[in-house]
Amino acid sequence: SPTPSTLICPGSSFSGNIPEAGLEVRFQLVMDQVPNVTQPFFTVFKTFILYPDPNVTESMIYLTEGDDRFLIEIPNIDRMPPQVVSVRERVSPGNYRGICSNTQLSAEGVTCQLNISETGEFNIEVVIGQNANRYILEVTLIISEKSGIVKFIETNMVAIIVVVLLLLVCLFVVVVLLCLCCCCLYRARRRNRQKQEEAEHLLSEMEDIENDLAEKCRKGFAELNTQIEQDSGMLELGKIPVHNFKTFAMRILFPGLHDHPVLHPVEKPRNQDTAVFKAGLQKFEGLLHDRQFLTVMLHAMEENRNFSVRDRCNVASLLTAALYTDMPYLTEVLFELLEELVNKHITRSTSKLLLRRTESVAEKLLADWLAFNLYHHLKGEPSRVMYKMFLGIKGHLESGPVDVLSGRAAKSLSEEKLMRQNVEHAKLDVEVECLDGSRAPCRLLDCDTITQSKIKLMDHMYRGLGYSLRPKLEDVEVELKSAGGGRLQLRDNDMTNEGDDDWRQINTLSHYNIASGMILTVVPRKQQPIPGQVWDYPGTSIYDFGHTQTLSCLLSLDEGSTQVFHLQKSDEGADCYEQTKTLRRRQYGSEIFLPKLVATKRILQSYIDQMFEEVFPDKTQEVPKAIKVLFDFLDAQAELYSVEEDDVTHTWKSNSLPLRFWVNLLKNPEFLLDVAKSASLDAALSVISQAFIDSCSTSESTVSRESPTNKILYHKEVQGYKSRVKDYYKHIKNEPKVDKNSLAFDSSDFVTEGEGEIFYVESAAYGLFSYAQSYQEEIKTRLCNDSLDSQQQTFEEVCYDISENLYMA
């Protein structure tokens, strides 16, 4: 901006190199269209020297010794007037304060007195020049101690160093994290790959073993199938040893009991008036047919902590026996209890646990209800297939050595009952003399005990006849008929037993030198052993109602306590369970014997497949009404509570039918069939039952070397079974609905079947009343709370009429 005596104008830029000593610059003033001012004005402005911009580094900044003055070396700074050089601290953008006093310019540079008493880091600016042409040098002042140690770092260098360091640190952290992630990912993938390879290798080994044993299995199956066709020729003639309904129902309702009060007329307590007792019992029967009272009574019992699981099952069985003639009413009661059970599990978010166990009256009542309604269905094709599977497993097990004491078999399907040593044996084709005098071929083993031989001979002699209709083992004995007409009694124990003072072996056929072609027969025993004398060792040969007729490891003989063995000795002084564990530790691992399990599985697989197809049939077979009614009820409950997960309803159906009913029959075929099973056969049925259980599961099944052997054996089959179970459930859902009242036609033959009453309803009602009187205070309280006054009054009259001398069923 011009003034009357001053003209200010910007100078031109200089792009050349300026030496440290300075560059002399001359200029002239030229005004356009003014010729009088074209001459140089050197006499007025003189010559000035242009110096380069100062370049300050850390090495050019010093503290003077002895005081708080510091020096900044700036060449030629003394040529400038002092007022154009200042030192200040930038506190914030646009906010400055002076930190130096007595600033002096010299040939060395800029010197000033430091006015900072505190320590820390300060942003310092050295301003050279004024207005727009000034040069600002930015440095950082760090004072670490009160003594005044000062260090200057150029600001732009600090930023670069900090950024570089941060980048290096971040890069290092990223590299470390990437390395860790890569290591973890590599280890996880390697672990998964090892598991997958291990599983594939295990399955591949299984397939290789199966392929290697295929020829052997085919031969074994052909031999077994020939024997089964001979033993089961009566199957096509309808001579399947199925229990009548009374026996079947008894084994379902009260397993393990041969007799029960419900099989007999009710007996009133002593010193009680008969008319009053019967009147009271009739009133209680009427209350049982009152659904409100019945549900209140059951709830009152179940809420009591002293009402055990055994009591719940017993009450459910008594209730079934008391109401089985009115199946529609029993069905209504059952479904009402199930509705409450579903609500209970939905409320507790334990929906998948519904019907998994038998912890309530409703769950046991459901199993009884299914058994009663499916009995007519079971008598048909299912019993035939089950009997054929039973004969197949039994025949295969008995075709190899079986230790009568431990129940271990060389051809077992169960690792637990697999004989872990090779037993030399020979097959004997003898002739058995039948009841009609004819003779039939029978295959025995020279290592069979006399009791084992007796069972096999009786299977031929009483072919097609139920086990309960045959003579008892202890009432008959085996005789060897010689060509000259002589007879020799064969016994497990006699004076000819081989052994020493510590061990004695049970007599086998080889002990009596039995050879092929000899004639054996089973005849009634003419005399019984004297007290303390043992002739027969049935061991684990016979299971009856789920209980084993076993012998302890120490058996009483004539000379006292002597350890007895059949095929393998046990450890002295240890109990049977500990002996088994010791024996397993002492012998080879189960992998060596796995081919034996695979061979048995391959031979028996066709029978198991047929049983599975019968339990879960295809669309061509009619669905029993009871199953359709039950599954429709479960679907309706799932819809009511908005259960959208298919695996939940799948689990409900599996828990209610196959796992609650079918597995029980497969594990205990003696409930339906008049047969007897051995310990080794029971173990094989347990393996098959577990395969059925796994097939109903919705979770993915994986196998490894730590998996149980039975899961490894049936891993491949279970995958195919699962799809069949889903198709079966889907097929039932698409079937037309069935009225629950139509189930009365399924149960209408119960009363007329057999001779006399199936169950005495009065006896069952009396058994229920014994429980009701034990919890009468709780029942009365609930009746009062529910305003059921008439039922409460009737119940009080019943308690008064019936004597307190009750039996607990």
NUNUKE-943645 format. One record per residue (C-alpha): residue in three letters; x, z negated, y negated. Coordinates in steps of 0.1 Angstrom, whole numbers, padded with zeros to 4 digits, always signed. Layout:
residues N
alaXZY...
//
This chain:
residues 809
ser+0000+0000+0000pro+0017+0011-0032thr+0021-0010-0063pro+0030+0003-0099ser+0067-0002-0093thr+0070-0001-0055leu+0066+0027-0029ile+0065+0017+0008cys+0064+0043+0035pro+0072+0042+0073gly+0105+0056+0083ser+0110+0082+0110ser+0117+0072+0146phe+0153+0074+0159ser+0157+0085+0195gly+0195+0086+0197asn+0220+0061+0211ile+0229+0034+0186pro+0264+0019+0190glu+0269-0019+0189ala+0289-0015+0156gly+0259+0001+0140leu+0250+0035+0127glu+0252+0044+0090val+0220+0061+0079arg+0215+0081+0047phe+0181+0092+0034gln+0166+0109+0004leu+0132+0109-0011val+0114+0142-0013met+0081+0145-0030asp+0060+0176-0024gln+0055+0198-0055val+0077+0175-0076pro+0110+0194-0083asn+0124+0166-0106val+0127+0142-0077thr+0145+0164-0051gln+0179+0150-0058pro+0192+0122-0034phe+0186+0087-0045phe+0217+0073-0029thr+0227+0056-0060val+0195+0036-0059phe+0190+0028-0022lys+0226+0030-0011thr+0235+0034+0025phe+0221+0011+0053ile+0233+0005+0088leu+0210+0008+0118tyr+0217-0017+0147pro+0203-0015+0183asp+0176-0040+0194pro+0191-0072+0207asn+0192-0075+0245val+0194-0112+0255thr+0202-0123+0291glu+0203-0158+0306ser+0241-0158+0304met+0238-0153+0266ile+0219-0186+0260tyr+0239-0219+0258leu+0235-0255+0249thr+0261-0267+0225glu+0280-0298+0236gly+0272-0332+0222asp+0238-0325+0207asp+0205-0308+0213arg+0214-0276+0196phe+0214-0243+0216leu+0228-0210+0209ile+0214-0175+0216glu+0241-0148+0214ile+0227-0119+0195pro+0254-0095+0182asn+0252-0086+0145ile+0224-0111+0139asp+0242-0125+0109arg+0237-0093+0090met+0200-0102+0087pro+0186-0127+0063pro+0178-0161+0079gln+0141-0160+0070val+0135-0130+0093val+0146-0150+0124ser+0125-0178+0138val+0122-0197+0172arg+0087-0209+0182glu+0068-0222+0213arg+0037-0203+0225val+0013-0231+0234ser-0016-0207+0241pro-0024-0171+0232gly-0023-0170+0194asn-0013-0206+0191tyr+0023-0214+0182arg+0044-0243+0171gly+0079-0246+0159ile+0104-0263+0181cys+0137-0257+0162ser+0149-0268+0128asn+0179-0258+0107thr+0181-0223+0121gln+0214-0207+0113leu+0227-0171+0118ser+0263-0165+0125ala+0284-0139+0141glu+0279-0156+0174gly+0242-0155+0173val+0212-0178+0164thr+0218-0216+0164cys+0190-0241+0160gln+0183-0279+0163leu+0160-0285+0194asn+0130-0307+0185ile+0117-0313+0220ser+0118-0348+0234glu+0097-0343+0266thr+0107-0326+0298gly+0089-0296+0313glu+0086-0259+0310phe+0081-0242+0276asn+0073-0206+0267ile+0097-0197+0238glu+0096-0167+0215val+0126-0156+0193val+0111-0135+0166ile+0134-0111+0148gly+0120-0092+0119gln+0087-0093+0101asn+0053-0076+0102ala+0048-0047+0125asn+0085-0039+0129arg+0095-0073+0143tyr+0111-0077+0177ile+0100-0106+0199leu+0122-0119+0226glu+0102-0140+0252val+0121-0166+0273thr+0112-0196+0293leu+0128-0229+0285ile+0130-0255+0313ile+0140-0291+0304ser+0144-0311+0336glu+0160-0343+0322lys+0160-0362+0289ser+0197-0354+0286gly+0187-0320+0275ile+0197-0297+0303val+0182-0264+0292lys+0178-0231+0311phe+0163-0199+0298ile+0148-0172+0320glu+0133-0141+0307thr+0095-0141+0312asn+0093-0106+0327met+0119-0116+0353val+0100-0147+0362ala+0069-0128+0368ile+0087-0102+0390ile+0105-0129+0410val+0073-0149+0415val+0053-0118+0425val+0081-0108+0449leu+0083-0142+0464leu+0045-0145+0468leu+0044-0110+0484leu+0072-0120+0508val+0055-0153+0517cys+0021-0135+0522leu+0038-0108+0542phe+0055-0134+0564val+0023-0154+0569val+0004-0122+0578val+0031-0112+0602val+0031-0146+0618leu-0007-0146+0621leu-0007-0111+0635cys+0019-0121+0660leu-0001-0152+0670cys-0033-0132+0673cys-0015-0106+0693cys-0001-0132+0716cys-0034-0150+0720leu-0052-0117+0726tyr-0025-0105+0750arg-0027-0138+0770ala-0065-0138+0770arg-0066-0102+0782arg-0039-0109+0807arg-0058-0139+0820asn-0091-0120+0822arg-0073-0091+0838gln-0057-0114+0863lys-0090-0130+0871gln-0106-0096+0874glu-0078-0083+0895glu-0079-0114+0916ala-0117-0110+0922glu-0113-0073+0929his-0084-0080+0952leu-0104-0107+0970leu-0134-0084+0974ser-0111-0056+0985glu-0096-0079+1011met-0131-0088+1022glu-0139-0051+1025asp-0107-0044+1044ile-0114-0073+1068glu-0149-0060+1073asn-0137-0025+1080asp-0111-0038+1104leu-0137-0058+1122ala-0164-0032+1121glu-0157-0019+1156lys-0156-0054+1170cys-0188-0064+1152arg-0206-0033+1165lys-0197-0042+1201gly-0207-0078+1195phe-0239-0068+1179ala-0247-0044+1208glu-0241-0071+1233leu-0261-0097+1213asn-0289-0073+1207thr-0292-0066+1244gln-0295-0103+1250ile-0320-0108+1222glu-0342-0080+1235gln-0342-0097+1269asp-0349-0132+1254ser-0375-0119+1229gly-0394-0095+1251met-0424-0118+1246leu-0424-0111+1208glu-0444-0079+1212leu-0468-0098+1235gly-0476-0124+1209lys-0459-0152+1228ile-0441-0166+1198pro-0438-0204+1201val-0456-0212+1168his-0469-0248+1162asn-0506-0252+1159phe-0518-0261+1124lys-0519-0299+1130thr-0483-0300+1141phe-0472-0277+1114ala-0491-0297+1087met-0477-0329+1100arg-0441-0317+1098ile-0447-0304+1063leu-0466-0335+1050phe-0447-0362+1068pro-0413-0348+1080gly-0395-0369+1106leu-0426-0387+1118his-0441-0380+1153asp-0472-0401+1146his-0491-0412+1115pro-0523-0431+1107val-0540-0399+1094leu-0540-0387+1130his-0562-0415+1141pro-0596-0430+1131val-0593-0456+1104glu-0589-0492+1115lys-0605-0518+1093pro-0586-0551+1086arg-0594-0581+1108asn-0621-0605+1098gln-0638-0578+1076asp-0674-0567+1077thr-0675-0532+1091ala-0704-0520+1070val-0689-0534+1037phe-0655-0518+1046lys-0670-0484+1053ala-0692-0486+1022gly-0662-0494+1000leu-0642-0466+1016gln-0670-0441+1010lys-0671-0451+0974phe-0633-0445+0971glu-0637-0411+0987gly-0662-0403+0961leu-0638-0414+0934leu-0611-0391+0949his-0635-0362+0944asp-0639-0372+0907arg-0612-0353+0889gln-0611-0375+0859phe-0606-0407+0880leu-0581-0389+0903thr-0558-0377+0875val-0560-0411+0858met-0550-0428+0890leu-0521-0405+0896his-0509-0409+0860ala-0511-0447+0861met-0490-0447+0893glu-0464-0423+0880glu-0459-0443+0848asn-0449-0473+0868arg-0411-0476+0873asn-0416-0490+0908phe-0434-0459+0919ser-0404-0442+0937val-0399-0405+0946arg-0407-0414+0982asp-0440-0430+0971arg-0449-0399+0950cys-0443-0376+0980asn-0463-0398+1003val-0492-0400+0978ala-0492-0362+0975ser-0492-0358+1013leu-0520-0383+1017leu-0540-0366+0989thr-0536-0332+1007ala-0548-0347+1040ala-0578-0363+1023leu-0589-0332+1003tyr-0577-0303+1025thr-0613-0295+1036asp-0622-0289+0999met-0594-0264+0990pro-0610-0252+0957tyr-0612-0287+0944leu-0577-0295+0955thr-0566-0263+0938glu-0582-0274+0905val-0565-0308+0907leu-0532-0292+0914phe-0533-0268+0886glu-0544-0295+0861leu-0514-0315+0871leu-0492-0285+0868glu-0505-0277+0833glu-0495-0312+0822leu-0461-0308+0839val-0455-0275+0821asn-0464-0291+0788lys-0440-0319+0794his-0410-0296+0801ile-0419-0273+0772thr-0421-0303+0748arg-0387-0315+0761ser-0371-0280+0759thr-0363-0282+0796ser-0385-0253+0806lys-0361-0240+0832leu-0362-0273+0850leu-0398-0269+0858leu-0405-0273+0896arg-0368-0274+0903arg-0369-0308+0920thr-0396-0329+0937glu-0399-0358+0913ser-0436-0359+0907val-0468-0359+0927ala-0476-0324+0914glu-0444-0308+0927lys-0448-0322+0963leu-0485-0313+0961leu-0476-0277+0953ala-0454-0275+0984asp-0482-0289+1006trp-0508-0266+0990leu-0486-0235+0997ala-0480-0246+1033phe-0518-0250+1040asn-0528-0217+1023leu-0500-0196+1038tyr-0502-0209+1074his-0523-0180+1086his-0499-0156+1069leu-0469-0173+1086lys-0484-0170+1121gly-0481-0132+1118glu-0450-0111+1111pro-0430-0139+1093ser-0430-0161+1124arg-0419-0131+1146val-0390-0122+1123met-0380-0158+1119tyr-0380-0164+1156lys-0359-0133+1162met-0334-0144+1136phe-0333-0179+1152leu-0326-0164+1186gly-0299-0141+1172ile-0280-0169+1155lys-0284-0192+1185gly-0273-0165+1210his-0243-0156+1190leu-0231-0192+1185glu-0235-0200+1221ser-0216-0169+1232gly-0184-0186+1221pro-0170-0221+1226val-0189-0250+1208asp-0175-0285+1207val-0204-0307+1218leu-0192-0337+1198ser-0182-0323+1165gly-0206-0293+1165arg-0178-0269+1156ala-0182-0234+1169ala-0157-0205+1173lys-0184-0181+1161ser-0199-0202+1133leu-0213-0188+1101ser-0203-0220+1082glu-0168-0229+1073glu-0177-0266+1077lys-0186-0260+1114leu-0160-0234+1122met-0136-0243+1150arg-0101-0242+1136gln-0082-0236+1168asn-0083-0210+1196val-0099-0223+1228glu-0091-0203+1259his-0123-0196+1278ala-0138-0172+1303lys-0173-0159+1306leu-0193-0167+1338asp-0222-0146+1349val-0241-0169+1372glu-0276-0168+1386val-0303-0193+1376glu-0331-0201+1400cys-0364-0199+1380leu-0395-0220+1386asp-0412-0192+1407gly-0382-0190+1430ser-0368-0158+1415arg-0333-0156+1402ala-0322-0143+1368pro-0287-0136+1355cys-0274-0161+1329arg-0241-0160+1310leu-0222-0193+1306leu-0187-0202+1295asp-0163-0221+1317cys-0157-0245+1287asp-0194-0254+1284thr-0203-0290+1292ile-0230-0296+1318thr-0255-0305+1291gln-0247-0272+1272ser-0251-0254+1305lys-0284-0272+1311ile-0297-0260+1278lys-0287-0224+1284leu-0302-0224+1319met-0335-0239+1307asp-0337-0212+1280his-0338-0187+1308met-0361-0207+1331tyr-0386-0215+1304arg-0383-0183+1284gly-0412-0180+1259leu-0422-0216+1263gly-0420-0239+1233tyr-0393-0266+1233ser-0418-0294+1232leu-0434-0281+1264arg-0402-0282+1284pro-0389-0311+1304lys-0366-0335+1284leu-0329-0331+1289glu-0325-0366+1302asp-0352-0360+1329val-0335-0331+1346glu-0300-0323+1359val-0280-0292+1370glu-0274-0285+1407leu-0250-0261+1423lys-0264-0244+1453ser-0239-0234+1480ala-0242-0206+1504gly-0247-0231+1532gly-0277-0247+1515gly-0257-0277+1501arg-0264-0290+1466leu-0240-0306+1442gln-0251-0325+1411leu-0232-0316+1380arg-0228-0342+1352asp-0210-0346+1319asn-0195-0379+1332asp-0188-0391+1367met-0160-0405+1387thr-0141-0373+1386asn-0135-0372+1348glu-0101-0360+1340gly-0080-0380+1315asp-0060-0412+1310asp-0067-0447+1298asp-0071-0436+1261trp-0087-0402+1264arg-0112-0387+1288gln-0126-0352+1286ile-0163-0344+1292asn-0168-0325+1324thr-0171-0287+1320leu-0179-0259+1344ser-0142-0252+1349his-0139-0288+1360tyr-0163-0280+1389asn-0146-0246+1395ile-0178-0227+1388ala-0173-0190+1391ser-0194-0159+1384gly-0220-0152+1410met-0227-0188+1419ile-0263-0201+1418leu-0273-0229+1395thr-0307-0245+1390val-0322-0272+1369val-0342-0298+1389pro-0359-0331+1381arg-0335-0360+1381lys-0339-0381+1412gln-0323-0413+1399gln-0314-0427+1365pro-0280-0441+1355ile-0276-0478+1356pro-0274-0497+1323gly-0241-0491+1306gln-0234-0459+1325val-0234-0425+1307trp-0241-0393+1325asp-0251-0369+1297tyr-0234-0363+1264pro-0259-0342+1243gly-0237-0348+1212thr-0248-0324+1184ser-0266-0300+1208ile-0301-0309+1198tyr-0317-0315+1164asp-0352-0329+1163phe-0372-0331+1131gly-0340-0329+1111his-0323-0358+1129thr-0293-0353+1151gln-0290-0369+1185thr-0253-0375+1181leu-0227-0396+1199ser-0202-0418+1181cys-0165-0410+1186leu-0161-0440+1208leu-0184-0438+1238ser-0191-0467+1263leu-0178-0459+1297asp-0175-0479+1329glu-0141-0492+1320gly-0149-0501+1283ser-0143-0483+1250thr-0125-0450+1257gln-0122-0421+1234val-0140-0391+1247phe-0134-0355+1237his-0147-0320+1247leu-0125-0292+1233gln-0105-0310+1206lys-0093-0345+1202ser-0100-0367+1172asp-0076-0391+1155glu-0075-0426+1170gly-0089-0454+1149ala-0106-0431+1123asp-0143-0426+1119cys-0158-0392+1126tyr-0159-0381+1090glu-0123-0391+1083gln-0112-0374+1116thr-0128-0342+1104lys-0109-0343+1071thr-0076-0352+1088leu-0080-0323+1112arg-0087-0299+1084arg-0056-0310+1065arg-0034-0307+1096gln-0045-0272+1105tyr-0044-0239+1088gly-0063-0230+1057ser-0097-0214+1059glu-0084-0180+1049ile-0069-0175+1084phe-0103-0181+1099leu-0122-0160+1073pro-0123-0130+1096lys-0143-0150+1121leu-0169-0158+1095val-0170-0122+1084ala-0174-0110+1120thr-0203-0134+1126lys-0219-0124+1093arg-0217-0087+1101ile-0232-0092+1136leu-0261-0113+1122gln-0267-0094+1090ser-0295-0072+1103tyr-0316-0102+1113ile-0310-0118+1079asp-0320-0086+1061gln-0352-0084+1081met-0360-0120+1072phe-0353-0114+1035glu-0375-0083+1035glu-0403-0103+1051val-0400-0130+1024phe-0399-0105+0996pro-0418-0075+1010asp-0423-0042+0992lys-0455-0028+0977thr-0470-0017+1010gln-0477-0052+1022glu-0506-0073+1009val-0498-0103+0988pro-0513-0136+1001lys-0540-0148+0977ala-0524-0182+0972ile-0491-0166+0959lys-0511-0143+0935val-0531-0172+0921leu-0500-0193+0916phe-0480-0166+0899asp-0509-0156+0876phe-0512-0193+0866leu-0474-0194+0857asp-0477-0161+0837ala-0507-0176+0819gln-0488-0207+0810ala-0459-0187+0797glu-0482-0167+0775leu-0499-0199+0763tyr-0467-0214+0751ser-0452-0181+0739val-0424-0181+0764glu-0409-0146+0759glu-0378-0150+0780asp-0383-0132+0813asp-0357-0153+0830val-0378-0184+0823thr-0409-0171+0841his-0386-0157+0868thr-0371-0192+0873trp-0406-0208+0874lys-0417-0184+0902ser-0385-0189+0921asn-0387-0227+0919ser-0423-0227+0930leu-0423-0203+0960pro-0390-0192+0975leu-0369-0223+0967arg-0396-0248+0973phe-0413-0233+1003trp-0394-0205+1020val-0360-0221+1018asn-0374-0252+1034leu-0388-0232+1063leu-0355-0212+1067lys-0335-0244+1068asn-0359-0260+1091pro-0375-0234+1114glu-0387-0262+1137phe-0414-0269+1111leu-0432-0236+1121leu-0416-0228+1154asp-0415-0249+1185val-0377-0248+1188ala-0347-0271+1188lys-0316-0265+1168ser-0280-0277+1172ala-0257-0289+1145ser-0238-0256+1144leu-0270-0236+1141asp-0282-0259+1114ala-0250-0253+1094ala-0255-0215+1098leu-0291-0218+1085ser-0278-0237+1055val-0255-0208+1047ile-0283-0183+1049ser-0306-0205+1028gln-0279-0208+1001ala-0278-0170+1000phe-0315-0169+0995ile-0312-0195+0967asp-0284-0174+0950ser-0306-0143+0952cys-0333-0160+0931ser-0310-0170+0903thr-0310-0150+0870ser-0274-0159+0862glu-0245-0135+0870ser-0227-0146+0902thr-0189-0142+0902val-0165-0151+0929ser-0129-0163+0930arg-0105-0178+0955glu-0119-0212+0945ser-0155-0202+0953pro-0172-0216+0984thr-0168-0194+1014asn-0205-0188+1018lys-0207-0174+0983ile-0179-0151+0990leu-0194-0140+1023tyr-0228-0130+1008his-0217-0119+0973lys-0223-0082+0979glu-0257-0088+0996val-0269-0112+0969gln-0265-0085+0942gly-0289-0063+0961tyr-0313-0091+0970lys-0317-0100+0933ser-0331-0066+0924arg-0356-0069+0953val-0368-0103+0941lys-0374-0090+0906asp-0393-0060+0921tyr-0414-0084+0942tyr-0424-0105+0912lys-0432-0074+0892his-0454-0061+0921ile-0474-0093+0923lys-0480-0093+0885asn-0495-0058+0887glu-0518-0067+0915pro-0555-0074+0907lys-0564-0110+0898val-0577-0133+0925asp-0604-0159+0920lys-0591-0194+0929asn-0624-0202+0947ser-0616-0175+0972leu-0589-0197+0987ala-0617-0216+1005phe-0619-0187+1029asp-0582-0190+1037ser-0586-0227+1047ser-0620-0225+1064asp-0605-0224+1099phe-0585-0256+1095val-0612-0279+1108thr-0623-0257+1137glu-0588-0249+1149gly-0576-0270+1179glu-0594-0299+1194gly-0610-0327+1174glu-0601-0335+1138ile-0570-0321+1122phe-0567-0352+1100tyr-0590-0381+1096val-0600-0380+1060glu-0610-0417+1060ser-0576-0427+1072ala-0559-0406+1044ala-0583-0421+1018tyr-0575-0456+1031gly-0538-0449+1027leu-0543-0437+0992phe-0563-0469+0984ser-0534-0490+0995tyr-0514-0475+0967ala-0543-0476+0943gln-0547-0514+0948ser-0510-0519+0943tyr-0514-0504+0908gln-0550-0514+0901glu-0543-0532+0868glu-0526-0500+0854ile-0555-0479+0867lys-0581-0501+0852thr-0563-0502+0818arg-0562-0464+0817leu-0598-0460+0827cys-0608-0484+0799asn-0587-0465+0774asp-0603-0432+0784ser-0638-0447+0782leu-0645-0440+0819asp-0667-0471+0823ser-0687-0459+0854gln-0655-0449+0873gln-0639-0483+0863gln-0669-0502+0876thr-0670-0482+0909phe-0632-0488+0913glu-0636-0525+0908glu-0664-0526+0934val-0641-0507+0959cys-0613-0532+0953tyr-0638-0560+0960asp-0653-0545+0991ile-0621-0535+1009ser-0599-0562+1023glu-0565-0568+1008asn-0549-0566+1042leu-0538-0530+1039tyr-0511-0510+1055met-0487-0488+1034ala-0489-0453+1049
//
